[in-house]
Amino acid sequence: MKTFKIAVLPGDGIGNEIVPPAADLCMDVAKKTGGFTLDMTNIEAGAALYARTGVSFPEESFQVCKQSDAILLGAMGLPSVRNPDGREIAPQLELRERLQLYAGVRPVKAYKGVPPVLANSKFAETNFVMVRESTEGLFAFRTNGIIENDETAREVMQLTRKGLKRVYDFSFKLAQSRKKRGFQGKLTLVDKANVFRSFKWARGVFDEEAKNYQDIKTEYCYVDAMAMNLVKNPWRYDVMVMENMFGDILSDLGAGIMGGLGMAPSADIGDENAVFQPCHGSAPDIAGQNKANPIATFLSAAMMLDWLGERDNVPQALQAGKMIEKAVEQALEKKVVRPQEFGGDSGTTQITEGIRNELAKL
């Protein structure tokens, strides 16, 4: 029987409320499907640890993460705790960079039971995935920004052929995988090639890679037009790939389409490692009040099991991931759970219990 080693980083704020039930849910479904077990190691990291010790992410903790099969992360950072240069404490960015987790995967799906954002019957068909290049772009020199004489500030955006090729290949393969499951088999490149030479060049790299995936339809869209299109007709899209900062912005728009950040899961995936976490932050204003919506974390855990199952050819792990998502879908559709962020009265405990009850029925 396969045992997966999972590094669990609850982090700060509500991360300590939403990650433990997600880990428990994973253990429940593993027992239900059989075929694999989970060995979970809890690791402290983040702003609260930095405030107490002066270190946000000890090297020994990083090594545990690196040697794990997957990393389940809650939320990192507190507005009141900063690095000396004013930047937020962000070990999750360190993980992305040091482990080369270049593909930021942000699924966006309209769930029944969640108030629709658009009054259009086609809105229910919304089901696409954003892939955000997570190691380059405008984030590449985030620690090396220059301020000259308090008059000029400068950051550098960097794109490399290696970085582009690997995220494009990942995105094409994701589109192929989704096509097998009945989706469009289409990949949209989101850029600003009408203004920046770097993006025009990046389109050329994209076109080169597209020749290896003749079964996938391709198209381009400028990032500003995409912001409008995702508000008007998000159901048109299947898989889209974009630069780091563009993905950082549009993924929050995607969360809004789903009903809020508490509904939005994510993954940062590399060739050897992967982190799974909700898109939202640590929300210290509601921490400890049983108000946090854990669904994004549950769906991120489902993505983790799905990724592990596919990577290691463990069908029971694939099944487990699908069961968690199914339990979430049923709980929302039956209105067993009604998160507070879109007008409901269900807190963290009630949402967790409702979804575990639905899981028990599967």
C-alpha positions as CSV (number, residue, x, y, z in Angstrom):
1,M,0.0,0.0,0.0
2,K,1.3,3.4,-1.0
3,T,2.1,5.9,1.8
4,F,2.2,9.6,0.9
5,K,4.3,11.9,3.1
6,I,2.4,15.2,3.4
7,A,3.9,18.4,4.9
8,V,1.1,20.4,6.6
9,L,1.7,24.1,7.1
10,P,-1.3,25.8,8.7
11,G,0.4,29.2,8.7
12,D,-1.2,32.3,10.2
13,G,-4.7,33.5,11.0
14,I,-7.5,31.4,9.8
15,G,-5.0,28.9,8.4
16,N,-5.0,27.3,11.8
17,E,-8.8,26.8,11.6
18,I,-9.2,25.5,8.1
19,V,-6.1,23.3,7.6
20,P,-6.7,20.8,10.4
21,P,-10.2,19.8,9.2
22,A,-8.9,19.6,5.6
23,A,-6.2,17.2,6.8
24,D,-8.8,15.2,8.8
25,L,-11.0,15.0,5.6
26,C,-8.1,13.6,3.7
27,M,-7.6,11.0,6.3
28,D,-11.3,10.1,6.3
29,V,-11.4,9.6,2.6
30,A,-8.2,7.6,2.5
31,K,-9.7,5.1,5.0
32,K,-12.9,5.1,2.8
33,T,-11.2,4.3,-0.5
34,G,-8.2,2.2,0.8
35,G,-5.2,1.7,-1.4
36,F,-3.1,4.4,0.2
37,T,-2.3,6.1,3.5
38,L,-1.2,9.6,4.5
39,D,1.7,10.4,6.8
40,M,1.2,14.0,7.8
41,T,3.8,16.2,9.4
42,N,2.8,19.5,10.9
43,I,5.2,22.4,10.3
44,E,5.1,25.9,11.9
45,A,6.0,28.7,9.5
46,G,4.8,32.2,8.7
47,A,4.5,35.7,10.2
48,A,3.6,34.6,13.7
49,L,6.7,32.4,13.9
50,Y,8.8,35.3,12.5
51,A,7.4,37.7,15.2
52,R,8.3,35.3,17.9
53,T,11.7,34.0,16.6
54,G,12.9,36.3,13.8
55,V,12.7,33.4,11.4
56,S,9.7,32.8,9.2
57,F,10.7,29.5,7.6
58,P,13.5,27.5,9.3
59,E,15.8,25.6,6.9
60,E,15.0,22.3,8.5
61,S,11.3,22.9,7.8
62,F,12.0,23.7,4.2
63,Q,13.9,20.4,3.9
64,V,10.9,18.4,5.3
65,C,8.7,20.1,2.7
66,K,11.2,19.3,-0.1
67,Q,11.3,15.7,0.8
68,S,7.6,15.3,1.1
69,D,5.3,13.9,-1.6
70,A,3.1,17.0,-1.3
71,I,2.6,20.2,0.8
72,L,-0.8,21.3,2.2
73,L,-0.6,24.9,3.1
74,G,-3.2,27.2,4.8
75,A,-2.4,30.9,4.7
76,M,0.7,32.9,5.4
77,G,1.3,36.5,6.5
78,L,-0.1,39.1,8.9
79,P,-0.5,42.8,8.0
80,S,1.2,43.9,11.2
81,V,4.3,41.7,10.8
82,R,6.7,42.8,8.1
83,N,10.3,42.3,6.8
84,P,12.6,45.2,7.5
85,D,12.1,46.4,4.0
86,G,8.3,46.5,4.4
87,R,7.4,43.4,2.5
88,E,5.0,40.9,4.0
89,I,6.3,37.6,5.4
90,A,5.7,35.1,2.6
91,P,7.3,31.6,3.0
92,Q,4.8,30.4,0.4
93,L,6.7,32.5,-2.2
94,E,10.0,31.0,-1.0
95,L,8.6,27.5,-1.5
96,R,7.6,28.4,-5.1
97,E,11.0,29.8,-6.0
98,R,13.3,27.3,-4.2
99,L,11.3,24.3,-5.4
100,Q,10.7,25.7,-8.8
101,L,6.9,25.4,-8.6
102,Y,6.4,27.1,-11.9
103,A,2.8,26.2,-12.7
104,G,0.2,28.0,-10.5
105,V,-3.0,26.2,-11.2
106,R,-6.3,28.0,-10.3
107,P,-9.5,26.1,-11.2
108,V,-12.6,28.2,-11.5
109,K,-16.0,26.5,-11.5
110,A,-19.6,27.6,-10.9
111,Y,-21.1,25.4,-8.2
112,K,-24.8,24.8,-7.8
113,G,-26.0,26.3,-4.5
114,V,-23.6,29.3,-4.8
115,P,-25.4,32.5,-5.9
116,P,-24.5,33.0,-9.6
117,V,-22.5,36.0,-10.4
118,L,-24.1,36.4,-13.8
119,A,-27.8,36.3,-14.6
120,N,-27.2,34.1,-17.7
121,S,-28.2,30.4,-18.0
122,K,-24.8,29.6,-19.5
123,F,-23.0,30.8,-16.3
124,A,-23.6,27.3,-14.8
125,E,-21.3,25.9,-17.5
126,T,-18.3,27.9,-16.2
127,N,-15.5,25.5,-15.6
128,F,-12.0,26.6,-16.6
129,V,-8.4,26.6,-15.3
130,M,-5.9,29.5,-15.1
131,V,-2.3,28.5,-15.2
132,R,0.0,31.2,-13.8
133,E,3.7,31.1,-14.4
134,S,4.9,31.3,-10.8
135,T,8.7,31.8,-10.8
136,E,9.4,34.6,-13.3
137,G,7.5,37.6,-14.6
138,L,7.3,40.7,-12.5
139,F,7.9,38.6,-9.4
140,A,11.3,37.5,-10.6
141,F,13.1,40.4,-8.8
142,R,10.6,41.0,-6.0
143,T,13.5,41.2,-3.5
144,N,15.7,43.5,-5.6
145,G,13.5,46.5,-6.4
146,I,15.4,49.8,-6.6
147,I,14.3,53.2,-5.3
148,E,16.5,56.0,-6.5
149,N,16.7,59.2,-4.4
150,D,13.1,58.8,-3.3
151,E,12.2,59.9,-6.9
152,T,12.2,56.8,-9.0
153,A,11.2,53.2,-8.3
154,R,12.1,50.3,-10.6
155,E,11.3,46.6,-10.8
156,V,12.3,44.2,-13.6
157,M,10.0,41.7,-15.4
158,Q,11.9,38.6,-16.6
159,L,10.7,35.9,-19.0
160,T,13.0,33.1,-20.1
161,R,12.6,30.5,-22.9
162,K,13.1,27.8,-20.3
163,G,10.4,29.2,-18.0
164,L,8.0,29.7,-20.8
165,K,8.5,26.3,-22.4
166,R,7.8,24.4,-19.2
167,V,4.7,26.3,-18.3
168,Y,3.3,26.2,-21.8
169,D,4.0,22.4,-22.0
170,F,2.2,22.0,-18.6
171,S,-0.7,24.0,-19.9
172,F,-1.0,22.1,-23.2
173,K,-0.9,18.7,-21.3
174,L,-3.6,20.0,-18.9
175,A,-5.8,20.9,-21.9
176,Q,-5.2,17.5,-23.3
177,S,-6.2,15.9,-20.0
178,R,-9.3,18.0,-19.8
179,K,-10.3,17.2,-23.4
180,K,-10.3,13.5,-22.5
181,R,-12.9,14.4,-19.8
182,G,-15.1,16.2,-22.2
183,F,-13.9,19.8,-22.0
184,Q,-13.1,22.0,-25.0
185,G,-9.4,21.1,-25.5
186,K,-8.5,24.8,-25.9
187,L,-5.6,26.9,-24.5
188,T,-5.7,30.6,-24.4
189,L,-2.5,32.7,-24.0
190,V,-3.1,35.8,-22.0
191,D,-0.6,38.6,-22.5
192,K,0.0,42.2,-23.6
193,A,1.8,41.6,-26.8
194,N,0.5,44.7,-28.4
195,V,2.6,46.9,-26.1
196,F,5.6,44.9,-24.8
197,R,8.3,43.3,-26.9
198,S,8.8,40.6,-24.2
199,F,5.2,39.4,-24.6
200,K,5.5,39.5,-28.4
201,W,8.5,37.3,-28.2
202,A,6.8,35.0,-25.7
203,R,4.0,34.5,-28.2
204,G,6.6,33.1,-30.6
205,V,7.7,30.5,-28.0
206,F,4.0,29.6,-27.4
207,D,3.5,29.1,-31.2
208,E,6.6,26.8,-31.3
209,E,5.2,24.7,-28.5
210,A,1.8,24.6,-30.0
211,K,3.2,22.6,-33.0
212,N,3.7,19.7,-30.6
213,Y,0.0,19.7,-29.6
214,Q,-2.0,19.7,-32.8
215,D,-5.0,18.3,-31.0
216,I,-5.4,21.5,-28.9
217,K,-7.0,24.7,-30.2
218,T,-5.1,27.8,-29.3
219,E,-6.0,31.5,-29.1
220,Y,-4.6,34.8,-27.8
221,C,-6.2,37.4,-25.6
222,Y,-4.9,40.6,-24.2
223,V,-5.0,40.7,-20.4
224,D,-7.3,43.8,-20.2
225,A,-9.7,42.2,-22.7
226,M,-9.6,39.0,-20.6
227,A,-10.6,40.9,-17.5
228,M,-13.7,42.1,-19.4
229,N,-14.4,38.7,-20.9
230,L,-14.3,36.9,-17.6
231,V,-17.0,39.2,-16.4
232,K,-19.2,38.9,-19.5
233,N,-18.8,35.2,-20.6
234,P,-16.4,33.1,-18.4
235,W,-18.0,29.9,-19.8
236,R,-16.1,30.4,-23.1
237,Y,-12.8,29.3,-21.6
238,D,-11.1,26.0,-20.9
239,V,-7.4,26.5,-20.0
240,M,-5.5,29.8,-20.0
241,V,-1.8,30.5,-19.4
242,M,-0.3,33.8,-18.3
243,E,2.6,35.7,-16.8
244,N,3.0,35.8,-13.0
245,M,1.5,39.2,-12.1
246,F,-1.4,38.8,-14.6
247,G,-2.2,35.5,-13.0
248,D,-2.0,37.0,-9.5
249,I,-4.7,39.5,-10.5
250,L,-7.0,37.5,-12.7
251,S,-7.0,34.5,-10.3
252,D,-8.8,36.8,-7.8
253,L,-11.3,37.7,-10.5
254,G,-11.8,34.0,-10.9
255,A,-12.4,33.6,-7.2
256,G,-15.1,36.3,-7.5
257,I,-16.7,34.3,-10.2
258,M,-16.9,31.3,-7.9
259,G,-18.5,33.3,-5.1
260,G,-15.4,34.5,-3.1
261,L,-11.9,33.6,-2.1
262,G,-13.2,31.1,0.4
263,M,-14.3,29.0,-2.6
264,A,-11.1,29.2,-4.6
265,P,-8.5,26.4,-4.5
266,S,-5.1,26.4,-6.0
267,A,-1.9,24.5,-6.5
268,D,1.7,25.4,-7.3
269,I,3.3,22.5,-9.2
270,G,6.8,21.8,-10.3
271,D,8.6,18.8,-11.8
272,E,9.3,17.2,-8.3
273,N,7.2,19.0,-5.7
274,A,3.8,20.7,-5.3
275,V,2.0,23.0,-2.9
276,F,-1.8,23.0,-2.5
277,Q,-3.5,25.9,-0.8
278,P,-6.5,28.2,-0.9
279,C,-6.2,31.4,-2.8
280,H,-7.2,33.6,0.1
281,G,-5.0,35.1,2.8
282,S,-4.8,34.7,6.6
283,A,-7.8,37.0,7.3
284,P,-6.7,37.9,10.8
285,D,-9.8,40.1,11.2
286,I,-12.0,36.9,11.5
287,A,-9.5,34.5,12.9
288,G,-10.7,32.5,15.9
289,Q,-14.4,33.5,15.3
290,N,-15.6,30.3,13.5
291,K,-16.4,32.5,10.4
292,A,-13.8,31.2,7.9
293,N,-15.0,29.2,4.9
294,P,-12.8,26.1,4.6
295,I,-14.2,25.0,1.2
296,A,-11.2,26.4,-0.7
297,T,-8.9,24.4,1.5
298,F,-11.0,21.2,1.1
299,L,-10.9,21.6,-2.7
300,S,-7.2,22.2,-2.6
301,A,-6.8,19.0,-0.6
302,A,-8.9,17.2,-3.3
303,M,-6.5,18.6,-6.0
304,M,-3.6,17.3,-3.9
305,L,-5.0,13.8,-3.8
306,D,-5.8,13.9,-7.5
307,W,-2.3,15.0,-8.4
308,L,-0.7,12.3,-6.2
309,G,-2.9,9.7,-7.7
310,E,-2.1,10.6,-11.2
311,R,1.6,11.1,-10.5
312,D,2.1,7.7,-8.8
313,N,-0.7,5.8,-10.6
314,V,-2.7,5.2,-7.4
315,P,-6.4,5.1,-8.6
316,Q,-7.7,5.2,-5.0
317,A,-6.1,8.6,-4.5
318,L,-7.7,9.8,-7.7
319,Q,-11.0,8.5,-6.4
320,A,-10.5,10.1,-3.0
321,G,-10.0,13.5,-4.6
322,K,-13.1,13.2,-6.7
323,M,-15.1,12.1,-3.6
324,I,-14.1,15.3,-1.6
325,E,-15.1,17.5,-4.5
326,K,-18.4,15.6,-4.8
327,A,-19.1,16.0,-1.1
328,V,-18.5,19.7,-1.4
329,E,-20.8,19.9,-4.5
330,Q,-23.6,18.0,-2.8
331,A,-23.4,20.0,0.4
332,L,-23.6,23.3,-1.5
333,E,-26.3,22.1,-3.9
334,K,-28.5,20.8,-1.0
335,K,-27.8,24.0,0.9
336,V,-26.5,21.9,3.8
337,V,-23.8,24.5,4.0
338,R,-24.2,28.2,3.3
339,P,-20.9,30.1,3.8
340,Q,-21.2,33.6,5.3
341,E,-19.2,35.3,2.5
342,F,-22.3,35.1,0.2
343,G,-25.0,35.6,2.7
344,G,-25.2,32.3,4.6
345,D,-25.0,31.5,8.3
346,S,-22.6,28.5,8.2
347,G,-19.4,28.9,10.1
348,T,-16.2,26.8,9.8
349,T,-17.5,24.1,12.1
350,Q,-20.9,23.8,10.4
351,I,-19.4,23.7,6.9
352,T,-16.9,21.0,8.0
353,E,-19.6,18.8,9.6
354,G,-21.9,19.3,6.6
355,I,-19.3,18.2,4.1
356,R,-18.1,15.3,6.2
357,N,-21.7,14.1,6.5
358,E,-22.0,14.2,2.7
359,L,-18.7,12.3,2.3
360,A,-20.0,9.6,4.6
361,K,-22.9,9.0,2.2
362,L,-20.7,8.4,-0.8
